Amino acid sequence: MAQFDTIRTATGARAAQIDEGLRAHMNKVYGTMSVGMLITFMAAWAISGLATTTDPSAAAGQISSGTYLTSLGAAIYTSPLRWVIMFAPLAFIFGFSAGINRLSAAAAQLVFYAFAAVMGLSISWIFIAFTGMSIIQVFLITSIAFAGLSLYGYVTKKDLSGMGTFLIMGLIGLIVAMVVNIFLQSPAMMYAISVIGVLIFAGLTAYDTQKIKTTYLQMAHSGDQEWLGKAAIMGALSLYLDFINMFMFLLQLFGNRE
């Protein structure tokens, strides 16, 4: 793991250069992540609007009194296509991670934004299932929690790598439990999954922030801007996934359903 004293032990102009470079790197990580989040929620909102209607003559299915699914909504929410949409982001992540070394930094950024749009399609159902006010409230809660946890990961001198290994093992178990609950449909199990999911992704937010920082400090001396550019995009992807998953689990716990 990189030494956290790298900046302090450097002298003069070199110390200032490392410090400035780290700030620019983190700004790019957070900026890329924020654009990805905007794309996701705009895509989700737009798709949910196209998927529903109040006109019974254009309905392909009914959600509630006065609200109907369009043919698009029926296709993406009730047909077998919904399974493809559900697991598409996961397949996207595996493909992106495997192919990042063959992409330029600019191409990797475009792929990340395409992934964010696919994620928007995958979670568009929340704008149908939950009230708009509760989505906004949970988003604000998630933003505040994420900011605090990421700041902790950035400033702490404690090595979080051991915690990261434990959290990743927990994440694997969580994914297995979620797949099992697709078939069981147990409300109690879903509640437990949501609570554990919030805790896991809260911890991963701090861990991933520290990892992004230490990775930069390890590689800053190389001067390889292309590699650092791709590292910033992968860092943005990690934090994006932490945020979106923490948001979704909190929404399951505290969101008001339509």
N, C-alpha and C positions, 0 to 999 in steps of 0.2 A: 504494500500500500504506500502511496506517496506520502512523503513527510509533510506535515502541516506547517512546518517552519520554513518551507522553501522560500517563501517571499521574504521572511524576516532575515534569513541568513544571506540572501543575495545583498549586494551592496549597490548603492548609488543608482545610476541610470538603469541597471539591470533589474533591481528590485521594483522600480517604478514601472518598467516595461512589463514585467510579469503581472503586477497588480492590475495595470490597465488592460492587459490582454485577457485576464481572468474576468474582469467586469464586462468586457465586450463579448466574451464567449457566453457568459451567463445571460446577458441581455438577449443574445441571439437565440439561446435555448428557450427562454421565457417568451420571447416575441414569436418564434415559430410555433410554440405550443398554443399561444393565445389565438393566432390566426387559425390554427387547426380546430380549436374549440369553437370559434365563430362559424367556421364552415360547417361543423357538425350540427350545431344547434339551428343554423339557418336552413340546412338541408332537411333536418328532422321536422322543423316547423312547416316548411313548404310541402314536403311529401305528405304529412298528416292532413294538410289542407286539401290536397288533391285526392286523398283517400276517403274523405268524408263529404257528405252533402246533406242538405235539409230538404232536398227535392225527392219525394218518393218515386217519381217517375224515372229518375236516374239511378235508383238504388239497386244494388246487387245483394244487399243484406242489411239488417237493422242492428244497430248497436244499442240504442235506447230510444225512448219516446222522442220523436222528432229528429233523430240523428241516424244517418244511414251510411253504409259503406258504398263507395263507388266500385266499379269493376276493378279499378287499380287497387283499392283498399282490400277487396275480397281476395285478389291475387296475392298480395304481399302479407296479409294477416291471417288468412284462413285456408289458403291452398297449400299443397306440399312445398311451394316455393318459399314459404316462410322459414323452413329449415335451412335452406341455402342462404337466405338473408341473415339468419341468426348466427351461422358459423362462418360467414364470409369474412368478417373482420379478423377472426382468429387465423384463417388461412392466409389472409393478406399479411399479417404480422410475420408469420413463419417465412413466407416468400420474400418479404422485404428484408428481414434479418439475414436470410441466406444469400441474397443478391446484392446487398449494400456495397460490397467491395468492387462489384462490376459496374457500379453507377458513379457518375460524377456527382459532386455535391449539389449542383443545380437540379439534376435529374432526381436525386434522392428527395429533395425538397418537394418537387412536384408529385412524386409518389406518395409522400406523407400526406399532402393535401388531398390526393385522390382517396387515400385510406380514410381520412377524416370525413369525406363525403359518404363513403360506404358505411362508416359508423353511424352517420346521421340517418341513413336509410334503416339501419338495424334497430335504432332506438326511437324511431319516429312514433312508435305506438304510445310513448309516454304522453304525447300531447292529446291523445284520445282517452287514455286511461286516467290521467290525473288532471286536476284543475290547474289553470295557468298560474294562479297565485301561488299554489303550493310548489310548483316547479321553480318559480322565481325565488321563493323563500329558501328552498333547499339548495338552490344554486348559490345563493349568497352565503349560506352557512358553510357549504363546501369550500367556497372561495376563501373565506376567513380561516377555516381550519387548514386548508392547503397552504396558505401563505405562512401561517405560523409554523407548521411542520417543516416546510421547505427552508424557512429561515433558520430553524434549529439545525437542520442537516448541514446548512452552509457554514454556520458559525461554530458549531460544537467541535471541540478537540478530541472528543471520544471517538474511538474507532467503531463504526457501526457495521463493519463487514460480517462479524459473527451473527449479529441480529439479522442481517440480510439473508444469510443462508437459512436460518430458521424460518423467516417469513416466506421465502420461496418454497420451502417444503410445505408450509401451511397453505400457500396458494395452490399448489398441486392438489392437496387434499380438498380444498374448497371447490376447485373445478370438478373433481370427481363427485362431490356431494351435490353440486348443482345439476350435473348430468343425471344423477340418480333421481333427483327430485322432479325432473321433467316428467318422469313416469309415475312417481308416487303422488305428486301434487299435494304435499303435506304443508299446511300453513305453519305449523310449529317448526318444521324443519326449515322452511323458507325464512322464518323470523331468525332462527339461530344462524343460518347462513348469512343473512344480512348483517347481523351484529358482528360476527367474526370477520366478514368481508370488510366492514368499515375499519376494524382494528388492523387488519393485515395491510390494507392500502394506506392507512395513516402512517404505519411504520415504514412502508416502502417509499412513501414520499420523502421522508427524512433520509433514508438510506440511499435512494437514487440521486438526491441532490448532492449528498456528500460524494458519491461515486463520480458524478459529472465533474465536480470540482477537482477531485484528486486525479482523475484521468487527464484533465487539462494540465495540471501541474506536472504530471509525469511526462507529458508530450510537448510542453511549451517550448522546450529547448530545441526541438527538431525543426521548427520553422515550416513544417509541412501544412500549409494552409488548406489544401484540399482535404487532407485527413481530418484536420480540426473542424472543417466545415461539416463533414459527414458525422463526426462525433457530436457536434451540436445538434444535428437533426435526430440522431439516435437518442440523445439525451432528452430532446423535446418529446419524442415518442414515448419514452419511459414515463416522464412526468404527466404527459397527456393521459396515458392509460391509468396512472394512479388517480388523477383527478376524476376522470369519467367513471371509473369503477366506484370510487368513494361516493360520488354523486348518485349513482344508480342505487347503491345499497342504502344510502340515507333516504332516498326517495321512497324506496320500499318500506322503510321504517316510519317515516314521518309524512309522506305525501298524502294529500286528500284526494280520494278517487272520485271521478265523475259519477 
